[in-house]
């Protein structure tokens, strides 16, 4: 009988296993977790975790943060590669940048918002 493997299982995710990661990928992952270690940045990423496209202005209104705070956290998330920005006229649309980010934030947000303990 074959074991059931979730679609996010690292064995089929395309990422190497057992220390086969190149150092730059390990560094990239570590940097991403450092960025997400701040609760407000985690809130932002979780808010966009369902594939939502938003703007800085919308985020300021949703969280009640000043422009400077919102911009600082978004800049860190963009530098990490988790969030991508695309200009549409005067607005900059923000979204999670890749499948890894969507999967990661989907898992984290389900855990945070569930009533069950891990």
C-alpha positions as CSV (number, residue, x, y, z in Angstrom):
1,X,0.0,0.0,0.0
2,X,1.4,3.4,-1.1
3,X,1.6,6.1,1.6
4,X,-0.6,9.2,0.9
5,X,1.6,12.1,0.0
6,X,0.1,15.6,0.4
7,X,0.7,18.0,-2.6
8,X,2.9,20.2,-0.3
9,X,5.0,17.2,0.8
10,X,8.7,18.2,0.3
11,X,9.4,14.9,-1.3
12,X,7.4,15.9,-4.4
13,X,7.7,19.6,-4.1
14,X,10.7,19.9,-6.4
15,X,13.0,20.9,-3.5
16,X,16.0,18.7,-2.6
17,X,15.9,16.6,0.5
18,X,18.5,15.5,3.1
19,X,20.9,18.5,2.9
20,X,21.0,18.5,-0.9
21,X,20.0,22.2,-1.0
22,X,22.5,24.6,-2.5
23,X,23.6,27.1,0.1
24,X,21.8,30.0,-1.7
25,X,18.5,28.2,-1.4
26,X,19.0,27.6,2.3
27,X,19.9,31.2,2.8
28,X,16.9,32.3,0.8
29,X,14.6,30.2,3.0
30,X,16.2,31.4,6.2
31,X,15.8,35.0,5.0
32,X,12.1,34.5,4.2
33,X,11.5,33.0,7.7
34,X,13.3,36.0,9.3
35,X,11.1,38.4,7.4
36,X,8.0,36.5,8.4
37,X,9.1,36.4,12.1
38,X,7.7,39.9,12.6
39,X,4.0,39.6,13.6
40,X,2.9,42.5,11.4
41,X,4.6,41.2,8.3
42,X,3.1,37.8,9.0
43,X,-0.3,39.5,9.2
44,X,0.2,41.1,5.8
45,X,1.4,37.9,4.2
46,X,-1.5,36.0,5.7
47,X,-4.0,38.6,4.5
48,X,-2.7,38.0,1.0
49,X,-2.3,34.2,1.5
50,X,-5.5,33.3,-0.4
51,X,-4.1,34.8,-3.6
52,X,-5.7,38.2,-2.9
53,X,-4.5,41.2,-4.9
54,X,-4.5,44.4,-2.9
55,X,-2.9,47.9,-2.7
56,X,-0.9,49.6,0.0
57,X,-3.9,52.0,0.6
58,X,-6.2,49.0,1.1
59,X,-3.8,47.5,3.6
60,X,-3.5,50.7,5.5
61,X,-7.3,50.9,5.8
62,X,-7.7,47.2,6.7
63,X,-5.0,47.2,9.4
64,X,-5.3,50.8,10.6
65,X,-1.6,51.4,10.2
66,X,0.1,54.6,9.0
67,X,1.6,54.8,5.5
68,X,5.2,54.6,6.8
69,X,4.6,51.4,8.8
70,X,2.7,49.7,6.0
71,X,5.4,50.7,3.4
72,X,8.2,49.5,5.7
73,X,6.7,46.0,6.1
74,X,5.8,45.7,2.5
75,X,9.3,46.7,1.5
76,X,10.7,43.9,3.6
77,X,8.3,41.3,2.1
78,X,9.1,42.5,-1.4
79,X,12.9,42.3,-0.8
80,X,12.4,38.7,0.4
81,X,10.6,37.9,-2.9
82,X,7.4,36.9,-1.1
83,X,5.3,39.8,-2.5
84,X,5.3,41.0,-6.0
85,X,4.2,44.5,-7.2
86,X,2.7,45.5,-10.5
87,X,1.8,49.0,-11.4
88,X,-1.7,49.6,-12.9
89,X,-2.0,53.3,-13.6
90,X,-1.6,55.2,-10.3
91,X,-2.1,52.1,-8.2
92,X,0.5,49.4,-7.4
93,X,-1.2,46.0,-7.0
94,X,0.4,43.6,-4.5
95,X,0.2,39.9,-4.3
96,X,2.1,36.8,-3.1
97,X,4.7,36.2,-5.7
98,X,5.0,32.5,-6.2
99,X,3.5,29.1,-5.6
100,X,5.9,28.4,-2.7
101,X,4.7,31.6,-1.0
102,X,1.1,30.7,-1.6
103,X,1.5,27.2,-0.2
104,X,3.5,28.4,2.8
105,X,1.1,31.2,3.7
106,X,-1.9,28.9,3.1
107,X,-0.5,26.4,5.6
108,X,0.6,29.0,8.2
109,X,-2.7,30.9,8.0
110,X,-4.8,27.8,8.3
111,X,-2.8,26.9,11.4
112,X,-3.1,30.4,12.9
113,X,-6.8,30.7,12.2
114,X,-7.9,27.2,13.1
115,X,-9.2,26.3,16.5
116,X,-7.3,23.1,16.6
117,X,-3.8,23.2,18.1
118,X,-0.9,21.8,16.0
